[in-house]
């Protein structure tokens, strides 16, 4: 099911309106607060600055997506009529520019065959655990005949340690075109259109590519980046039948709600530097006393026989009562036009661990 961009919230209506509109320095911190409150995950009028690649690759959505055309210079879709060819503008641009550059190097060679990206509005799609935020794409192998003649990829063929792959339904084999595959990886890593976060491939394919690049005397820094980003995932197929490319969040993406998906490699552009938090920005996030919103405090400061030394009296006997009361008061507060970032689940409850999920 595709997530709707018109959804009002993702189950945490306490996200503060305009919380990320305070400027680039404050927005990164404020959006981090939104994520901690469980507010990252879908576009919402309560946080209008969330846009583009929102959330993590395995639990987010997408707005302002760009569709990859059916074909272009140096590439073609694997599924010409497929619904899942929408992506982050940077990813689509990377595919188009890299494919075009490879086509210039070898005009007579078959095109790069492109598998799924994301749905137009992101969210869960068939065949994938991730591919939800427009930052993932499957690229089929460049292949040759066993004797070295380039041919178009017949589909998702499984490459073994010897570089050979059986063609399903036939008695034929194709061979991984290691030279062109390295040219592809090299172009992706050097692309200005986006930042490679992962190149998910099997260990056998990684070994073939690293051996080839090393024997060609490629730049040590570039080879190290390739080895670092190539990974056989442990929670899905070995990826011996395609390379799964994931791009990292840019600084601007992060301000607008992009999170997770893997490490922030040291060679990527740094996050925007955060200046001092001005009082006005903090007031924008917490303009109400979170314990007295809607006039129903979680604690009373009135003196009482069982009051603590500071005069506060617990209103809730259990955490379960506390959580139920917070949700009730939050709903009432929204009906009266009152919102606060402090309302919602605790960060530990609301933000799932972000790992490498395909």
C-alpha positions as CSV (number, residue, x, y, z in Angstrom):
1,X,0.0,0.0,0.0
2,X,1.3,3.4,-0.8
3,X,1.3,6.1,1.8
4,X,-0.9,9.2,1.0
5,X,0.8,12.5,0.9
6,X,-2.4,14.1,2.2
7,X,-2.3,12.2,5.5
8,X,-2.7,14.5,8.4
9,X,-0.3,12.7,10.8
10,X,1.4,9.4,11.4
11,X,-0.2,8.7,14.7
12,X,1.7,11.4,16.6
13,X,-0.4,14.6,16.2
14,X,1.7,16.4,18.7
15,X,4.3,17.4,16.1
16,X,4.7,21.2,16.4
17,X,3.4,23.2,13.4
18,X,6.2,25.1,11.6
19,X,8.7,23.4,13.9
20,X,11.3,23.1,11.1
21,X,10.8,26.5,9.5
22,X,13.0,28.4,11.8
23,X,16.0,28.4,9.5
24,X,18.7,25.9,8.4
25,X,20.7,26.0,11.6
26,X,17.8,25.5,13.9
27,X,15.8,23.2,11.6
28,X,18.3,20.3,11.9
29,X,17.9,20.3,15.7
30,X,14.2,20.9,15.6
31,X,13.6,18.1,13.1
32,X,15.7,15.9,15.3
33,X,13.2,16.6,18.0
34,X,10.4,15.7,15.7
35,X,12.1,12.4,14.9
36,X,12.5,11.8,18.6
37,X,8.8,12.4,19.1
38,X,7.9,9.9,16.4
39,X,6.8,12.6,14.0
40,X,9.0,11.6,11.1
41,X,7.4,9.1,8.9
42,X,4.8,10.8,6.8
43,X,4.0,14.3,5.4
44,X,1.8,16.2,7.7
45,X,0.4,19.7,7.8
46,X,1.5,19.8,11.5
47,X,5.1,19.8,10.3
48,X,4.9,21.3,6.8
49,X,8.7,21.4,6.4
50,X,8.8,17.6,6.1
51,X,9.3,16.9,2.4
52,X,11.2,14.8,-0.1
53,X,12.7,11.6,1.3
54,X,11.1,11.4,4.7
55,X,12.2,8.9,7.3
56,X,14.4,5.8,6.9
57,X,14.5,3.6,3.8
58,X,12.6,0.8,5.5
59,X,10.0,2.9,7.3
60,X,9.5,6.2,5.4
61,X,7.6,7.9,2.6
62,X,8.3,10.2,-0.4
63,X,7.1,13.5,-1.7
64,X,8.1,15.6,-4.7
65,X,9.3,12.4,-6.5
66,X,10.7,12.4,-10.0
67,X,9.9,9.5,-12.4
68,X,12.7,7.8,-14.3
69,X,11.7,7.7,-18.0
70,X,11.2,4.3,-19.6
71,X,14.5,4.7,-21.4
72,X,17.3,7.2,-22.0
73,X,20.9,7.5,-23.0
74,X,22.6,4.4,-21.9
75,X,19.7,2.9,-19.8
76,X,16.3,1.2,-20.0
77,X,13.8,0.1,-17.4
78,X,13.6,-3.6,-16.6
79,X,9.8,-3.3,-16.3
80,X,8.8,-0.6,-18.8
81,X,5.3,-0.3,-17.4
82,X,6.3,-0.8,-13.8
83,X,4.8,1.5,-11.1
84,X,7.9,1.7,-9.0
85,X,10.1,4.0,-11.0
86,X,9.8,7.1,-8.8
87,X,12.7,8.5,-6.8
88,X,14.6,11.3,-5.1
89,X,15.6,13.8,-7.7
90,X,19.2,13.2,-7.0
91,X,18.9,9.5,-7.4
92,X,17.1,9.8,-10.8
93,X,19.7,12.4,-12.0
94,X,22.5,10.1,-10.9
95,X,21.1,7.1,-12.9
96,X,20.6,9.3,-16.0
97,X,24.0,11.0,-15.9
98,X,26.0,7.9,-15.0
99,X,24.3,5.8,-17.7
100,X,24.9,8.5,-20.3
101,X,28.6,8.8,-19.4
102,X,29.0,5.0,-19.7
103,X,27.2,5.1,-23.1
104,X,29.7,7.6,-24.3
105,X,32.6,5.4,-23.3
106,X,31.1,2.4,-25.1
107,X,28.4,3.5,-27.6
108,X,27.8,0.0,-29.0
109,X,27.4,-1.7,-25.6
110,X,24.0,-2.8,-24.2
111,X,22.2,-0.4,-21.8
112,X,22.2,-0.4,-18.1
113,X,19.0,-2.2,-17.0
114,X,17.2,-0.5,-14.1
115,X,15.0,-2.3,-11.7
116,X,12.7,-0.9,-9.0
117,X,13.1,2.5,-7.3
118,X,10.1,3.5,-5.2
119,X,6.3,4.2,-5.5
120,X,5.3,7.7,-6.3
121,X,4.4,8.5,-2.7
122,X,6.9,6.0,-1.2
123,X,5.9,3.5,1.4
124,X,5.9,-0.3,1.3
125,X,6.1,-1.9,-2.2
126,X,6.1,-5.5,-3.3
127,X,9.4,-7.4,-3.5
128,X,11.2,-5.1,-1.1
129,X,11.6,-4.3,2.6
130,X,13.2,-0.9,1.8
131,X,12.8,1.2,-1.3
132,X,10.3,3.4,0.6
133,X,11.8,6.9,0.5
134,X,13.2,7.2,-3.1
135,X,16.8,6.6,-2.2
136,X,17.1,3.0,-3.3
137,X,17.4,1.4,-6.8
138,X,18.2,-2.0,-8.2
139,X,20.6,-2.1,-11.1
140,X,21.0,-5.3,-13.1
141,X,24.4,-6.6,-14.0
142,X,26.3,-5.8,-17.1
143,X,27.0,-9.2,-18.7
144,X,28.7,-10.8,-21.6
145,X,28.6,-14.1,-23.3
146,X,31.0,-16.7,-21.9
147,X,33.5,-15.7,-24.6
148,X,33.3,-12.0,-23.8
149,X,30.7,-10.5,-26.3
150,X,28.6,-7.8,-24.5
151,X,24.8,-8.7,-24.3
152,X,21.9,-7.1,-22.6
153,X,21.1,-8.4,-19.2
154,X,18.5,-11.2,-19.4
155,X,17.2,-10.4,-16.0
156,X,18.1,-11.1,-12.4
157,X,20.8,-13.8,-13.0
158,X,22.8,-15.2,-10.1
159,X,26.5,-14.7,-10.4
160,X,28.8,-17.2,-8.8
161,X,32.4,-16.9,-7.6
162,X,33.7,-17.6,-11.1
163,X,31.7,-14.7,-12.6
164,X,29.3,-17.0,-14.5
165,X,25.5,-16.9,-14.2
166,X,23.0,-19.5,-15.6
167,X,20.2,-17.9,-17.6
168,X,16.8,-19.2,-16.2
169,X,14.9,-21.4,-18.6
170,X,17.8,-22.1,-20.8
171,X,21.1,-24.1,-20.9
172,X,23.1,-21.0,-21.4
173,X,25.3,-18.9,-19.2
174,X,26.3,-15.3,-19.2
175,X,29.4,-13.8,-17.5
176,X,29.6,-10.7,-15.3
177,X,31.1,-7.9,-17.3
178,X,33.5,-6.9,-14.5
179,X,35.1,-4.1,-16.5
180,X,31.8,-2.3,-17.1
181,X,30.5,-3.1,-13.7
182,X,33.6,-1.4,-12.2
183,X,33.1,1.5,-14.5
184,X,29.6,1.8,-13.2
185,X,30.6,1.7,-9.5
186,X,33.4,4.2,-10.2
187,X,31.0,6.6,-11.9
188,X,28.5,6.3,-9.1
189,X,31.1,7.0,-6.4
190,X,32.4,10.0,-8.2
191,X,28.9,11.4,-9.2
192,X,28.0,14.9,-8.2
193,X,24.3,14.1,-8.3
194,X,24.2,12.2,-5.1
195,X,26.2,10.4,-2.3
196,X,26.6,6.7,-2.4
197,X,25.7,5.2,1.0
198,X,25.7,1.5,0.0
199,X,26.3,-0.8,-2.9
200,X,24.7,-4.0,-1.7
201,X,26.3,-6.9,-3.6
202,X,27.3,-10.5,-2.8
203,X,30.8,-11.2,-1.4
204,X,31.7,-13.1,-4.6
205,X,30.8,-10.1,-6.8
206,X,32.6,-7.8,-4.5
207,X,35.8,-9.9,-4.7
208,X,35.6,-10.0,-8.5
209,X,35.3,-6.2,-8.7
210,X,37.9,-5.4,-6.1
211,X,40.4,-7.8,-7.8
212,X,39.8,-6.2,-11.2
213,X,40.1,-2.6,-9.9
214,X,43.2,-3.4,-7.9
215,X,44.9,-5.1,-10.9
216,X,44.2,-2.0,-13.0
217,X,46.0,0.2,-10.5
218,X,42.9,2.3,-9.7
219,X,43.3,5.1,-7.2
220,X,43.7,3.6,-3.7
221,X,41.3,6.2,-2.1
222,X,38.6,5.4,-4.7
223,X,39.1,1.6,-4.3
224,X,38.8,2.0,-0.5
225,X,35.5,3.8,-0.9
226,X,34.2,1.1,-3.1
227,X,35.3,-1.7,-0.7
228,X,33.7,0.3,2.2
229,X,30.3,0.8,0.5
230,X,30.0,-2.7,-1.0
231,X,28.3,-5.0,1.4
232,X,26.5,-8.3,1.3
233,X,23.4,-7.7,3.5
234,X,22.6,-10.1,6.3
235,X,18.8,-9.7,6.4
236,X,17.9,-10.5,2.8
237,X,19.1,-12.2,-0.3
238,X,22.8,-12.2,-1.0
239,X,22.4,-9.8,-3.9
240,X,24.3,-11.9,-6.3
241,X,21.7,-11.1,-9.0
242,X,21.9,-7.3,-9.0
243,X,23.5,-4.3,-7.2
244,X,21.2,-2.4,-4.8
245,X,22.3,1.2,-4.8
246,X,21.3,3.5,-1.9
247,X,22.2,7.2,-1.7
248,X,22.7,9.0,1.6
249,X,20.7,12.0,2.9
250,X,22.2,15.3,2.0
251,X,22.3,18.1,4.6
252,X,19.2,19.7,3.0
253,X,17.4,16.3,2.9
254,X,18.1,15.8,6.7
255,X,16.6,19.2,7.5
256,X,13.4,18.1,5.7
257,X,13.1,14.8,7.4
258,X,15.5,12.3,5.8
259,X,17.1,9.9,8.3
260,X,19.0,6.7,8.6
261,X,19.9,4.0,6.1
262,X,23.5,3.5,7.1
263,X,26.7,5.3,8.2
264,X,27.6,8.8,7.3
265,X,30.9,8.1,5.5
266,X,33.8,10.5,6.3
267,X,34.2,11.5,2.6
268,X,30.6,12.8,2.3
269,X,29.8,16.4,2.6
270,X,29.5,17.4,6.3
271,X,26.2,18.3,7.9
272,X,25.4,22.0,8.0
273,X,27.1,23.6,11.0
274,X,24.7,24.5,13.8
275,X,24.8,28.0,15.2
276,X,23.6,28.9,18.7
277,X,20.0,28.1,19.5
278,X,18.2,31.4,19.9
279,X,15.6,31.6,22.6
280,X,12.9,32.3,20.0
281,X,13.6,29.0,18.3
282,X,13.3,27.0,21.6
283,X,10.1,28.9,22.3
284,X,8.8,27.8,18.9
285,X,9.2,24.2,19.9
286,X,8.0,24.4,23.5
287,X,5.8,27.4,23.7
288,X,3.6,25.6,26.3
289,X,4.5,24.0,29.6
290,X,4.4,20.3,28.6
291,X,3.1,19.4,32.1
292,X,0.3,21.9,32.0
293,X,-1.0,21.7,28.4
294,X,-4.8,22.0,28.2
295,X,-4.9,22.9,31.9
296,X,-4.5,19.3,33.0
297,X,-1.0,19.0,34.6
298,X,0.8,15.7,34.9
299,X,2.1,17.1,38.2
300,X,0.5,19.6,40.5
301,X,2.6,22.2,42.2
302,X,0.0,22.8,44.9
303,X,1.0,21.8,48.4
304,X,-0.5,18.6,49.7
305,X,0.1,16.1,52.5
306,X,2.0,13.7,50.2
307,X,3.8,16.4,48.3
308,X,7.5,16.0,47.5
309,X,10.0,18.5,49.0
310,X,9.6,20.7,46.0
311,X,5.8,20.8,46.4
312,X,5.0,18.6,43.4
313,X,2.3,15.9,43.8
314,X,2.3,13.0,41.3
315,X,-1.1,12.9,39.6
316,X,-0.6,9.5,37.9
317,X,0.1,6.4,39.9
318,X,1.5,4.3,37.0
319,X,3.3,4.9,33.7
320,X,0.4,3.3,31.9
321,X,-2.0,5.7,33.4
322,X,0.4,8.5,32.5
323,X,0.6,7.5,28.9
324,X,-3.2,7.1,28.6
325,X,-3.7,10.5,30.2
326,X,-1.1,12.2,27.9
327,X,-2.9,10.9,24.8
328,X,-6.3,12.0,26.1
329,X,-5.0,15.5,26.9
330,X,-3.2,15.7,23.6
331,X,-6.4,15.0,21.7
332,X,-8.2,17.6,23.7
333,X,-5.4,20.1,23.2
334,X,-5.5,19.6,19.4
335,X,-9.2,20.2,19.4
336,X,-8.5,23.6,21.1
337,X,-5.7,24.4,18.7
338,X,-2.9,23.7,21.2
339,X,0.1,21.7,20.2
340,X,3.5,21.0,21.7
341,X,6.5,18.9,20.7
342,X,6.7,17.5,24.2
343,X,3.5,15.6,23.7
344,X,3.7,12.1,22.2
345,X,5.6,8.9,23.0
346,X,9.0,8.9,24.5
347,X,11.9,8.8,22.1
348,X,12.8,5.3,23.1
349,X,9.3,4.1,22.3
350,X,8.7,5.9,19.1
351,X,11.9,5.7,17.1
352,X,12.8,2.2,15.8
353,X,16.5,1.3,15.7
354,X,17.9,2.3,12.3
355,X,20.0,-0.5,10.7
356,X,20.7,-1.8,7.3
357,X,17.3,-2.9,6.1
358,X,16.6,-3.9,2.5
